[in-house]
Amino acid sequence: MRKTRVLEMIDKPSLGGGQAALLSLASHLDRERFEVFVGANERGPLADEACNLGLGYLPLPFGKKPGLSAVRKISRALRDSGIEILHTHGGVAGLFGRLAAGRKHRPVVVHTLHGIHYLHYRNKLLRFLYVRLERYLSRRTDAVIFVSEADFQAGRRYSLAPAAKSVLIKNGIDLSRFRETESLEKATKELRWKLKLEPPIVGTVARLHRQKGIIFLLRAAAEIHRSAPQAKIVVVGGGPQEQSLRKNAQELGLDRFFIMLGERTDARELLSLFDVFVLPSLWEGLPLVVLEAAAWGKPMVATDIDGVREVLRNGETGLLVPPANPAKLAQAVLRLLENKNYASGLGERARTTIPPRFQLSAMVEQTQTLYLKLSGASLNQ
């Protein structure tokens, strides 16, 4: 059987949430039907991980601005590689990729919105312009995937894509990656010793961007430390706010127990060490990291926002607090640290009820079905 060439494209070659979702999808597509490539800006951790998973890697010349030169180069790379299905992930890849795909003799084009970030921009003019841009780009797209019910409804409300092109496919995780094994136990012991991380550990894994609200976790840290002086707050991830957060932690005298580890490839092992997981985001699509924390059975505190509410039930599988509220965040974290039986009950209910609702196999099957439907329609045109 001839294989269909698929390119899963994202802008940055790092290992954030969007990249993790892309790799999970790319590595589980049916290799009998699809020849799968991952594409991003030059090489980086994403390229290494893609190669480890047996996927092709296509370095792409993203520029800082969507100039015609970069679009032409990406268009040439798509043609030279014989890409038949282009699946873009996130705003930048969606812009460059969909322009590069062109209009004639183009591949099937699918775009996933991993959260509709521009709807949360403070600048109203920018929000308006990005909505209009998405409407324009959706005309050059065969399907637009939304990862949560809330985003799907927002897409309809703002007419981001025609109803016939709008598809809801929720994020999913591979549960086999969250089973205790001897190698994982050894890795976590080594990490704990190397990083001098003794419980209790309050942790998060997030891109350090305004969206993730890490500044509010930092502002909650002093109160957490006063009531639980042995606790360490661990932040795993990099991003544009990393240096300012480090500086603020130092200025507040919190840097000895507000520990920023930067971007790491062993985030899964670190997450397994947390006694309480925290996600203080201001907005989300459908956060993979919450699904992963649930798979580990971690007690969780997260903000009461769209996307998160589709995963967690307050008081049943986690605690939800108002966004941008350090006092409430600290209270919820301390409640879990001080009441271990209650915390473990939340974590266990999260483990048994959340992962079955968000399985990677369902996400992959729905995406493959979409690919085959669209590529079949393309061939018949």
N, C-alpha and C positions, 0 to 999 in steps of 0.2 A: 504494500500500500504506500502511495506517495505521501510524504509528510508535509503538512502545512507549516510554513515558516512564520513563527510568532515572535514579535519583539515586545518585551515588557520594558517600557521606558520611564525613567524618572530623572530629575535633574542632578541631584547631588549623589556622589558615590560613597556616602557615609552609611551608617547603619541605624537610622531612626525608625520611627513607627511605620512610615510609608514604605520605606525600603524593606522592613521586615514583612509587611503584608505582601509586597511584590515578590519577594523571594519564596515565601510560603506558597503562593499561587504558581509561580514559574516552576518550582521544583516538583510540584505534584500534578502538573498537567500530563495528560496521557502521552508518553513518549512514542507510542505506536502511531499516534495520529499527528503529533506536533513536534517540530524541531524548534526548540525554545532558546531565545537569546535574551539577555538582559542588557539594556543600554543606559548609560549615564554619562555625565561630564568627565571625560578622561578616566583615569584609573583611581582606585582607592579601596577601602575595606569591602565595599560592595562587590567590586570586581573579584577580589580574592575569594569571597564567600560564594559567589556565583560559580567560579571555577571549581571550588571544592565540591559543589553540588552537581557537577557535570554539565553545567549550562554554558552556552556560548556567551561571550561578552563583547559588546560593541561600544567602544569609546566614541562619544559624540561631542561635537564642538559647540556646546552651549556657550553663548556669550552672556555678558552682564545685561545687555539690552537685546531685544529681538530684532537685530539687524538682518538685512536681506542676505548678507554674506553667510552668517551662521545657518539661516534657514535653508539656503541653497546647499550648503555642505551636508546638512542632515538629510535633505532630500536625496542627494547623491548617494549617501551611505545607505539609505533605505532601498534605493534601486539596485545598487551594487550587491547588496546582501540578499536580494530577492525576497524581502519581507512582504508577506501576504496579509498578515493581521498585525496592525500596530495598536498596542494598548498603552495609552499614556496614563501616568499616575501623578496627580498633583498639578497645581496651576502652571508652573513654569514649563514642565514637560508637555502639558496639555496645549500651551500656547505654541511653543516651537514645533512640536510634533505635528499638530493639526495643520499648521501653516505649511510645514515641509511636505506633508502628504499630498498637497495639491488637490486638484479637482478631477483631472483626467488620468486614467490608468493608475489610480492610487490604490493602496491596500485598503482592506476593511479597517475602519478606524473606531476604536472604543476608548472612552475616557472615563476614569474613575475620579470622583471628587472625594478625597479623604478628609472630609470636613469642608464646609464652604466658608473659608476664612475671611474673605472680603466682606461678607455680611456683618462682620464684627469690627470692621475698621471704624475708627473714630471720625475720619474725614468723610462727610456725606457725599461729596463730589466723587471721591475715589470709589466709594461703594457703588454709586450710580454708574460710573464708567466700567467697572469690572462686571457688573450685571449685564450691561449692554455688550461687552466683549464676549462674555460667555454665550449670550444669545446668538451672536454672530458665529462664533466657533462651533456651536452645536449644529449649525447648518452643514458644516464640513465633517460631521461626526455621525457614525451609524448608530451608536448607542452611548448613552451617558449613564454610568453606574453611580448610584448613591448608596452609601454604606450603612445608613441608619434610616429608620422610618421618619424621624424628625427632619433629616436633610432631604429626604424624598418629598415630604410635604412642603418644605421651604422651596425646593426646586420648582414645584408646581405654583406656589404662591408668587414667586418672582419670575415665572415663565422662563427659567434658565434653559430648558430644552423642551421640544415638542413632546407631548404625552406619549406618542408612539415610540419615541426614542428613549424615554426615561425608564430605567430598570432599577429595582431595589435588590441588591445582593449584600447581605450583611457580612461583616468580617467574621472569620472563624480561625480557630487555632488547632494545631496538631497535638492532640492529648498525649501521644507517645513521647513527646519531648519533656513531659512533666511527671515522669515516673522516677521514683527513687532508684538509683543504681549505685553500684560500688564506685564507678568512676566519678559520678556526680558527688557522692559523699566525700570522696578524696579531694575533689576540686574545691568543694565548699570549705572543707577543713583547712586546706592550704590558703584559701583566700582569707578566711577568718584570722589565721595566724599572721599572714603577710601584712594585712591591712590593720591588724590589731583591733578587730571589730568584735567586741563582746556584747552580749545582749544586756538590756533590750535595745533593739535597733528599729528606728522609725525610718522608712526609706521610700524613695520614689525613683522611677526611671522615666526621664522625660527630656525632650529637646528643650534647651534653655532659651525659650522664646516667650514673649509676653503672654501668648495664648495659655501657657501651662501654669501661670500664676505662682511660680516658685518664690517670688518676692514675698507672697503672703505666708508661705511656709517659713521663710526666714524670719518674718515679723512675729510668727507664732512661736519661734524657737525659744525665745527668752522665757516665756511662760512655761513651756514644756520642761525646760531645763530647771527652772525653780522648783517645780513639783516633782520632777523625776530626774535628779542630777546625774544618775548613772546612764541615762538614755543618750544614744548617739543618733543624730539625724544625718542620713546618708543620701546624697543626691548623685545619681548616675546619669550622665548625659552631657553633651556639649551644645553650643549654640551661641547666638549673638549676645545673650545676656550673661555669659559665663564670667567675664572679667568684672563686670559691675557687681554681680552677686558675690564674687570672692572679696571684692573691696568692701562691700557693705557688711559682710560677715566679719571681716577683720576690724572694721571701724566700730562695730557693735560689741566686739570682744566675744563673738560667738564661734570663731573659726576653729576652736579646739574640739567642739562637739558638733558643729554644723559642717560635715565633711563632704567636700565636693570632689568626686573621683573622675570627672570628665567623661568623654565618650569611651566606651569599652566594648570589647567583643564578648566579654563574659557576663553580660548583664543578666542573663537567665540564671546563672549560678548565684550572682549577688542577690537577685530578687528572692531566691529560695532562702536566704539568710534573714530576711526581714521578719521582725515580730509584728509590726504594723505597717501596712502599705498605705501611702497617702497620694492622692492625685488632686491638687488644688486648682485645676484648670478653670479658665474663664469660659471656654467653649470647647466642644469636641465633636467629631463625627461619630464614630463608635470606637472607643479607645481599646486597642489590642492589649495594652499593658494591664488593663483591668481584668480582661479575660484571662491573661496569664497569671495574675495574682490570685484570681479565683481558682485556677487549676492547681496552684500550690496550696490552696486552703488558707490564704492569708486573711486575717482580719483587716478590713479596709475602711478608710475615711476618704470620701471624695465629695466634690462639689455637686450640688443639686442642679444640674444643667441637662439640656437635651443631649442625647447620646449616652450619657452616664445613667440617666434614669431608665433607659431601655435595658440596662444590664443589672443594676443594683436596686434592691428594695430596702428602703430605710428601716433599720431596726430588725430586718430579717436576714439580709446577706451582706450588710455593711451599714455604715453611718453616712448620711448625706448632710452637708452643711451648706449655708449660703456661700456663693462665690465672693471673693475679695473680702473675707471676714476672718482675720487672724485669730480673734478671740474665740469664735465658735470652732475654728479649726483646732486650736490648742485644747479646748475643752473636750472635743470628741476624741482626740488622740490620747489624752490623759485618761479618759473614761476606759479606753481599751487597755491601756498599760496598767491601770489600777485594778481592773476586774478581768483576770485572765480567763476565768470560766466563761464569762459572757463573750469575751473576744474569741475564744476558741470555738464557741458555738456558732458565732457569725461566720467564721472562716470555714467551718465544716459544712454549713448550709450553702455557702457560696460554692464550695468545691463540688458538692453533689448536684446542685441545681443549675448553675450557670454554664459550665462547659458543654453539657449536652445540647443546650440551645444554640450554641455558636461553634459548630464543628467545621473544621477546615474542609472535610470531605464534601459537605453541602455547598460551601462557597465555591470550591473548585468545580464541582459538577454543574452548578448553575452557570458558571462562567464559560465552561467548555460548551455547554448547550447553546449559549448565546453566540460563541465563536462559530460553531458549526451552522447555526441558523443563518447568521449574517454572511458567512462565506458562501454558503449554498445559494442564498439570494443574489449575491454578487455575481456568481458564475452563471446564473440564469438570466441575468439582465442583458 
